[in-house]
Amino acid sequence: MKKIIATLILTLLLVPITVVYGAQKHVEGIIVVNGVTLKEKATVINGNAMIPFRELFETLGMTVDWNEKSKTVTAKNSDIEISMTNAVLTATINDQSVPLTQAPFLEETDNKFYINTRVVSEAAGAIVNWDNKNKIATIIKN
């Protein structure tokens, strides 16, 4: 009987931990490209700063195409072409498959497609620095 009571008490003590862990919110961050703060906020997920694609790509000087049917974004300029598809852990950069640490995703609440800030910026030839204390990603592209 003591084992049953001890197990019940332990279970009841662990329930709030599970609820708190599951209720954690994603951390928001700021993206600055060549000294200009983007209007869109980044969402940090598993250490990856994710941001809606259009503003970042266009600020990096790329043209953007969104395929609604396949949920794929393609951005390009004279040097590079980048494609990312919803929930796929690889990007295609100049016809090369590149693994991602966080899949792009379509956020239904704001109908925006989020991509990995670092992967895209570095593929476009930019340098990315992350200030974890202030949650600011600084991107410098010449």
N, CA, C and O of each residue as an XYZ file, in Angstrom:
568
protein
N       0.816     -1.192      0.000
C       0.000      0.000      0.000
C       0.864      1.262      0.000
O       0.532      2.258     -0.643
N       1.995      1.201      0.743
C       2.895      2.358      0.795
C       3.479      2.646     -0.586
O       3.667      3.806     -0.953
N       3.768      1.586     -1.355
C       4.317      1.775     -2.702
C       3.297      2.462     -3.610
O       3.659      3.324     -4.410
N       2.054      2.090     -3.492
C       1.007      2.693     -4.319
C       0.853      4.170     -3.983
O       0.754      5.005     -4.883
N       0.832      4.494     -2.707
C       0.700      5.891     -2.280
C       1.919      6.696     -2.722
O       1.776      7.821     -3.202
N       3.113      6.133     -2.565
C       4.336      6.825     -2.978
C       4.337      7.068     -4.484
O       4.722      8.145     -4.938
N       3.909      6.076     -5.258
C       3.841      6.220     -6.712
C       2.825      7.291     -7.096
O       3.082      8.103     -7.984
N       1.681      7.292     -6.436
C       0.650      8.289     -6.706
C       1.142      9.703     -6.397
O       0.916     10.625     -7.180
N       1.804      9.870     -5.271
C       2.343     11.186     -4.889
C       3.399     11.638     -5.891
O       3.391     12.790     -6.324
N       4.302     10.742     -6.260
C       5.352     11.071     -7.226
C       4.736     11.469     -8.567
O       5.174     12.434     -9.194
N       3.729     10.730     -9.000
C       3.053     11.047    -10.260
C       2.413     12.430    -10.204
O       2.532     13.211    -11.148
N       1.747     12.727     -9.118
C       1.106     14.037     -8.969
C       2.124     15.171     -8.923
O       1.845     16.276     -9.388
N       3.290     14.906     -8.369
C       4.336     15.929     -8.327
C       4.924     16.190     -9.705
O       5.334     17.315     -9.994
N       4.975     15.176    -10.561
C       5.576     15.326    -11.886
C       4.636     15.970    -12.901
O       5.110     16.530    -13.890
N       3.339     15.912    -12.693
C       2.383     16.492    -13.640
C       2.638     17.976    -13.881
O       2.661     18.385    -15.042
N       2.831     18.812    -12.852
C       3.092     20.240    -13.127
C       4.357     20.468    -13.948
O       4.407     21.405    -14.746
N       5.375     19.636    -13.771
C       6.608     19.783    -14.554
C       6.307     19.567    -16.025
O       6.782     20.321    -16.874
N       5.523     18.543    -16.334
C       5.161     18.256    -17.717
C       4.362     19.404    -18.314
O       4.603     19.797    -19.456
N       3.427     19.939    -17.569
C       2.603     21.046    -18.059
C       3.454     22.280    -18.312
O       3.293     22.930    -19.345
N       4.356     22.622    -17.398
C       5.226     23.790    -17.563
C       6.141     23.605    -18.761
O       6.317     24.536    -19.547
N       6.732     22.412    -18.920
C       7.620     22.170    -20.047
C       6.862     22.320    -21.364
O       7.354     22.957    -22.295
N       5.685     21.744    -21.443
C       4.899     21.808    -22.666
C       4.389     23.202    -22.976
O       4.095     23.505    -24.132
N       4.278     24.055    -21.971
C       3.733     25.397    -22.165
C       4.791     26.431    -22.527
O       4.465     27.602    -22.717
N       6.059     26.017    -22.624
C       7.107     26.979    -22.941
C       6.843     27.619    -24.299
O       6.456     26.945    -25.253
N       7.058     28.919    -24.369
C       6.862     29.643    -25.616
C       8.187     29.713    -26.360
O       9.264     29.593    -25.775
N       8.071     29.911    -27.665
C       9.270     30.128    -28.457
C       9.805     31.514    -28.132
O       9.038     32.433    -27.845
N      11.105     31.658    -28.176
C      11.748     32.935    -27.896
C      11.713     33.783    -29.161
O      11.977     33.279    -30.253
N      11.392     35.052    -29.023
C      11.410     35.957    -30.167
C      12.739     36.676    -30.236
O      13.364     36.950    -29.212
N      13.169     36.981    -31.452
C      14.412     37.705    -31.654
C      14.254     38.756    -32.736
O      13.229     38.832    -33.414
N      15.278     39.552    -32.880
C      15.303     40.639    -33.862
C      16.359     40.307    -34.907
O      17.419     39.773    -34.579
N      16.068     40.623    -36.161
C      17.010     40.408    -37.252
C      17.417     41.772    -37.800
O      16.564     42.593    -38.138
N      18.723     42.006    -37.886
C      19.263     43.254    -38.431
C      20.133     42.890    -39.629
O      21.090     42.127    -39.494
N      19.804     43.434    -40.804
C      20.563     43.166    -42.025
C      21.215     44.462    -42.479
O      20.531     45.434    -42.801
N      22.555     44.468    -42.502
C      23.318     45.655    -42.907
C      22.824     46.915    -42.193
O      22.671     47.970    -42.809
N      22.578     46.791    -40.900
C      22.177     47.924    -40.079
C      20.693     48.243    -40.081
O      20.259     49.132    -39.349
N      19.904     47.541    -40.886
C      18.460     47.785    -40.968
C      17.720     46.679    -40.213
O      17.880     45.496    -40.515
N      16.912     47.074    -39.233
C      16.133     46.105    -38.465
C      14.909     45.691    -39.273
O      14.121     46.534    -39.702
N      14.760     44.385    -39.475
C      13.606     43.888    -40.215
C      12.330     44.061    -39.392
O      12.360     43.999    -38.163
N      11.229     44.276    -40.073
C       9.937     44.438    -39.396
C       9.478     43.127    -38.770
O       8.908     43.112    -37.678
N       9.732     42.033    -39.472
C       9.318     40.715    -38.981
C      10.226     40.281    -37.836
O      11.441     40.471    -37.891
N       9.637     39.706    -36.814
C      10.402     39.168    -35.682
C      10.776     37.725    -35.983
O      10.040     37.002    -36.655
N      11.924     37.324    -35.479
C      12.348     35.930    -35.600
C      11.758     35.134    -34.444
O      11.509     35.672    -33.365
N      11.543     33.868    -34.681
C      11.147     32.930    -33.646
C      12.289     31.944    -33.500
O      12.674     31.295    -34.473
N      12.837     31.821    -32.300
C      13.969     30.921    -32.076
C      13.418     29.567    -31.645
O      12.761     29.446    -30.611
N      13.698     28.557    -32.455
C      13.241     27.199    -32.190
C      14.451     26.272    -32.231
O      15.157     26.199    -33.237
N      14.679     25.572    -31.135
C      15.813     24.641    -31.053
C      17.126     25.303    -31.468
O      17.958     24.679    -32.127
N      17.310     26.557    -31.085
C      18.544     27.266    -31.391
C      18.612     27.839    -32.794
O      19.656     28.355    -33.192
N      17.530     27.765    -33.552
C      17.495     28.280    -34.920
C      16.584     29.500    -34.987
O      15.422     29.436    -34.586
N      17.113     30.612    -35.495
C      16.287     31.812    -35.681
C      15.507     31.638    -36.979
O      16.083     31.617    -38.066
N      14.197     31.514    -36.849
C      13.321     31.310    -37.997
C      12.551     32.609    -38.241
O      12.066     33.238    -37.301
N      12.444     33.005    -39.520
C      11.784     34.268    -39.855
C      10.960     34.084    -41.124
O      11.329     33.286    -41.986
N       9.843     34.814    -41.252
C       9.099     34.755    -42.507
C      10.022     35.107    -43.681
O      10.806     36.053    -43.608
N       9.911     34.334    -44.754
C      10.906     34.364    -45.822
C      11.006     35.654    -46.614
O      12.114     36.105    -46.904
N       9.897     36.253    -46.969
C       9.917     37.319    -47.982
C      10.821     38.501    -47.619
O      11.677     38.888    -48.415
N      10.643     39.068    -46.447
C      11.419     40.258    -46.080
C      12.916     39.959    -46.035
O      13.723     40.775    -46.479
N      13.290     38.793    -45.499
C      14.715     38.452    -45.426
C      15.307     38.291    -46.819
O      16.335     38.894    -47.126
N      14.673     37.486    -47.666
C      15.199     37.279    -49.017
C      15.299     38.597    -49.780
O      16.320     38.871    -50.412
N      14.260     39.405    -49.726
C      14.279     40.663    -50.476
C      15.325     41.627    -49.931
O      15.944     42.359    -50.703
N      15.533     41.644    -48.623
C      16.566     42.499    -48.034
C      17.958     42.033    -48.458
O      18.884     42.838    -48.557
N      18.100     40.731    -48.707
C      19.377     40.188    -49.187
C      19.528     40.353    -50.704
O      20.491     39.851    -51.283
N      18.590     41.050    -51.349
C      18.692     41.347    -52.780
C      18.260     40.209    -53.683
O      18.749     40.091    -54.806
N      17.351     39.370    -53.212
C      16.917     38.220    -53.990
C      15.462     38.392    -54.427
O      14.661     39.024    -53.738
N      15.138     37.813    -55.593
C      13.740     37.756    -56.010
C      13.126     36.496    -55.418
O      13.815     35.498    -55.204
N      11.834     36.552    -55.157
C      11.175     35.481    -54.418
C       9.977     34.948    -55.185
O       9.220     35.709    -55.788
N       9.813     33.620    -55.155
C       8.644     32.976    -55.736
C       8.077     32.001    -54.711
O       8.814     31.188    -54.153
N       6.781     32.079    -54.462
C       6.106     31.175    -53.527
C       5.171     30.271    -54.314
O       4.303     30.751    -55.044
N       5.348     28.954    -54.164
C       4.472     27.980    -54.794
C       3.495     27.482    -53.735
O       3.853     26.672    -52.880
N       2.278     27.965    -53.797
C       1.260     27.625    -52.796
C       0.948     26.132    -52.794
O       0.757     25.536    -51.734
N       0.896     25.534    -53.973
C       0.525     24.119    -54.077
C       1.533     23.216    -53.374
O       1.147     22.334    -52.607
N       2.826     23.432    -53.632
C       3.861     22.576    -53.031
C       4.394     23.133    -51.717
O       5.188     22.481    -51.039
N       3.952     24.353    -51.354
C       4.439     25.029    -50.138
C       5.967     25.166    -50.187
O       6.672     24.837    -49.234
N       6.447     25.659    -51.325
C       7.885     25.822    -51.550
C       8.197     27.272    -51.885
O       7.510     27.899    -52.692
N       9.242     27.794    -51.254
C       9.724     29.123    -51.587
C      11.035     28.958    -52.357
O      11.874     28.126    -52.012
N      11.192     29.766    -53.405
C      12.437     29.792    -54.166
C      12.879     31.246    -54.251
O      12.104     32.130    -54.617
N      14.131     31.473    -53.906
C      14.700     32.821    -53.980
C      15.970     32.747    -54.808
O      16.715     31.769    -54.738
N      16.211     33.788    -55.590
C      17.424     33.763    -56.408
C      17.898     35.165    -56.732
O      17.154     36.145    -56.701
N      19.189     35.200    -57.047
C      19.808     36.390    -57.617
C      20.782     35.883    -58.670
O      20.700     34.719    -59.060
N      21.686     36.706    -59.133
C      22.584     36.274    -60.208
C      23.569     35.196    -59.766
O      24.135     34.502    -60.611
N      23.787     35.040    -58.454
C      24.782     34.096    -57.953
C      24.218     32.814    -57.354
O      24.917     31.802    -57.304
N      22.983     32.836    -56.903
C      22.493     31.720    -56.101
C      20.993     31.507    -56.280
O      20.241     32.440    -56.558
N      20.583     30.252    -56.112
C      19.165     29.907    -56.062
C      18.951     29.003    -54.854
O      19.646     28.002    -54.681
N      17.979     29.370    -54.023
C      17.676     28.632    -52.798
C      16.210     28.230    -52.828
O      15.339     29.062    -53.083
N      15.936     26.945    -52.566
C      14.554     26.467    -52.463
C      14.368     25.737    -51.146
O      15.220     24.955    -50.724
N      13.237     26.006    -50.501
C      12.894     25.334    -49.247
C      11.415     24.979    -49.287
O      10.583     25.758    -49.753
N      11.106     23.782    -48.786
C       9.733     23.289    -48.788
C       9.265     23.058    -47.358
O      10.036     22.638    -46.495
N       8.005     23.336    -47.128
C       7.409     23.172    -45.810
C       7.686     21.783    -45.225
O       7.456     20.763    -45.876
N       8.184     21.768    -43.984
C       8.401     20.547    -43.195
C       9.465     19.608    -43.755
O       9.527     18.446    -43.353
N      10.306     20.088    -44.676
C      11.370     19.261    -45.252
C      12.705     19.702    -44.660
O      13.030     20.889    -44.655
N      13.477     18.736    -44.161
C      14.739     19.034    -43.471
C      15.938     19.201    -44.400
O      17.081     19.052    -43.969
N      15.684     19.507    -45.667
C      16.769     19.840    -46.591
C      16.352     21.057    -47.410
O      15.172     21.277    -47.685
N      17.351     21.830    -47.786
C      17.145     22.947    -48.707
C      17.914     22.607    -49.973
O      18.856     21.815    -49.936
N      17.522     23.192    -51.079
C      18.287     23.043    -52.310
C      18.949     24.385    -52.578
O      18.281     25.403    -52.761
N      20.279     24.365    -52.598
C      21.053     25.577    -52.834
C      21.934     25.327    -54.046
O      22.847     24.502    -54.002
N      21.654     26.047    -55.134
C      22.366     25.844    -56.402
C      22.426     24.369    -56.780
O      23.498     23.833    -57.062
N      21.280     23.726    -56.784
C      21.115     22.317    -57.162
C      21.795     21.325    -56.223
O      21.905     20.144    -56.554
N      22.250     21.781    -55.064
C      22.849     20.896    -54.059
C      21.891     20.768    -52.879
O      21.333     21.762    -52.415
N      21.706     19.552    -52.401
C      20.860     19.323    -51.235
C      21.661     19.630    -49.972
O      22.756     19.101    -49.779
N      21.112     20.481    -49.123
C      21.791     20.907    -47.895
C      20.893     20.566    -46.702
O      19.734     20.977    -46.664
N      21.432     19.803    -45.713
C      20.610     19.459    -44.546
C      20.335     20.684    -43.677
O      21.166     21.585    -43.567
N      19.159     20.698    -43.067
C      18.762     21.786    -42.175
C      18.614     21.249    -40.755
O      18.223     20.098    -40.561
N      18.923     22.077    -39.768
C      18.734     21.675    -38.375
C      17.308     21.936    -37.907
O      16.887     21.414    -36.875
N      16.568     22.735    -38.657
C      15.156     23.005    -38.360
C      14.420     23.140    -39.688
O      14.807     23.946    -40.534
N      13.381     22.369    -39.870
C      12.616     22.429    -41.118
C      11.839     23.742    -41.213
O      11.351     24.246    -40.201
N      11.724     24.294    -42.411
C      10.864     25.458    -42.603
C       9.422     25.056    -42.272
O       9.052     23.889    -42.396
N       8.625     26.023    -41.856
C       7.251     25.673    -41.507
C       6.297     26.806    -41.842
O       6.663     27.981    -41.847
N       5.069     26.416    -42.119
C       4.005     27.369    -42.400
C       3.227     27.579    -41.114
O       2.621     26.649    -40.584
N       3.249     28.804    -40.617
C       2.527     29.147    -39.393
C       1.104     29.520    -39.783
O       0.867     30.555    -40.406
N       0.176     28.672    -39.413
C      -1.222     28.861    -39.819
C      -1.849     30.120    -39.221
O      -2.705     30.742    -39.851
N      -1.432     30.503    -38.009
C      -2.068     31.652    -37.353
C      -1.808     32.965    -38.082
O      -2.677     33.836    -38.117
N      -0.612     33.116    -38.666
C      -0.332     34.355    -39.396
C      -0.114     34.118    -40.891
O       0.214     35.044    -41.632
N      -0.299     32.862    -41.328
C      -0.156     32.476    -42.731
C       1.186     32.917    -43.320
O       1.253     33.450    -44.428
N       2.248     32.681    -42.552
C       3.595     33.026    -43.004
C       4.472     31.781    -42.985
O       4.317     30.901    -42.138
N       5.392     31.729    -43.935
C       6.300     30.597    -44.085
C       7.648     30.982    -43.486
O       8.299     31.913    -43.960
N       8.061     30.271    -42.452
C       9.278     30.588    -41.714
C      10.456     29.746    -42.200
O      10.334     28.539    -42.411
N      11.600     30.414    -42.371
C      12.824     29.752    -42.836
C      13.962     30.025    -41.859
O      13.882     30.925    -41.023
N      15.021     29.230    -41.980
C      16.189     29.355    -41.117
C      17.039     30.552    -41.555
O      17.576     30.575    -42.662
N      17.146     31.528    -40.680
C      17.858     32.773    -40.983
C      19.320     32.534    -41.330
O      19.814     33.071    -42.321
N      20.013     31.742    -40.534
C      21.449     31.529    -40.739
C      21.731     30.806    -42.056
O      22.593     31.235    -42.822
N      21.024     29.728    -42.321
C      21.272     28.948    -43.539
C      21.103     29.813    -44.779
O      21.954     29.811    -45.668
N      20.011     30.545    -44.831
C      19.726     31.386    -45.993
C      20.752     32.502    -46.131
O      21.275     32.734    -47.221
N      21.040     33.185    -45.047
C      21.967     34.320    -45.089
C      23.368     33.887    -45.490
O      24.002     34.528    -46.329
N      23.856     32.800    -44.893
C      25.204     32.331    -45.233
C      25.261     31.814    -46.666
O      26.269     32.003    -47.348
N      24.203     31.169    -47.131
C      24.172     30.709    -48.519
C      24.217     31.892    -49.481
O      24.764     31.786    -50.579
N      23.641     33.019    -49.063
C      23.634     34.228    -49.893
C      24.933     35.024    -49.763
O      25.057     36.107    -50.334
N      25.900     34.491    -49.014
C      27.202     35.139    -48.891
C      27.314     36.130    -47.752
O      28.249     36.930    -47.723
N      26.391     36.096    -46.823
C      26.419     37.026    -45.689
C      27.068     36.376    -44.470
O      27.185     35.154    -44.382
N      27.482     37.216    -43.543
C      28.029     36.766    -42.256
C      26.937     36.984    -41.215
O      26.305     38.040    -41.177
N      26.719     35.970    -40.367
C      25.659     36.042    -39.361
C      26.269     35.942    -37.974
O      27.074     35.052    -37.701
N      25.882     36.862    -37.101
C      26.284     36.817    -35.689
C      25.029     36.817    -34.837
O      24.072     37.534    -35.131
N      25.029     36.006    -33.770
C      23.878     35.908    -32.877
C      24.267     36.405    -31.497
O      25.220     35.905    -30.899
N      23.536     37.384    -30.992
C      23.703     37.906    -29.638
C      22.621     37.246    -28.787
O      21.470     37.682    -28.780
N      23.005     36.189    -28.069
C      22.029     35.410    -27.311
C      21.416     36.207    -26.166
O      20.241     36.025    -25.848
N      22.192     37.081    -25.547
C      21.683     37.875    -24.428
C      20.527     38.774    -24.869
O      19.493     38.831    -24.204
N      20.704     39.474    -25.986
C      19.695     40.414    -26.473
C      18.779     39.826    -27.547
O      17.836     40.480    -27.994
N      19.063     38.587    -27.956
C      18.265     37.891    -28.982
C      18.227     38.682    -30.293
O      17.164     38.965    -30.847
N      19.420     39.024    -30.763
C      19.546     39.779    -32.008
C      20.481     39.039    -32.959
O      21.610     38.705    -32.599
N      19.997     38.784    -34.180
C      20.839     38.233    -35.241
C      21.262     39.399    -36.122
O      20.422     40.129    -36.649
N      22.565     39.567    -36.276
C      23.096     40.619    -37.133
C      23.646     39.957    -38.389
O      24.497     39.070    -38.313
N      23.156     40.391    -39.537
C      23.559     39.827    -40.823
C      24.251     40.921    -41.611
O      23.711     42.013    -41.788
N      25.458     40.614    -42.084
C      26.219     41.590    -42.860
C      26.514     40.987    -44.221
O      27.147     39.937    -44.331
N      26.044     41.672    -45.254
C      26.279     41.229    -46.629
C      26.813     42.407    -47.420
O      26.217     43.483    -47.434
N      27.935     42.194    -48.074
C      28.534     43.260    -48.895
C      27.890     43.328    -50.251
O      28.267     44.163    -51.073
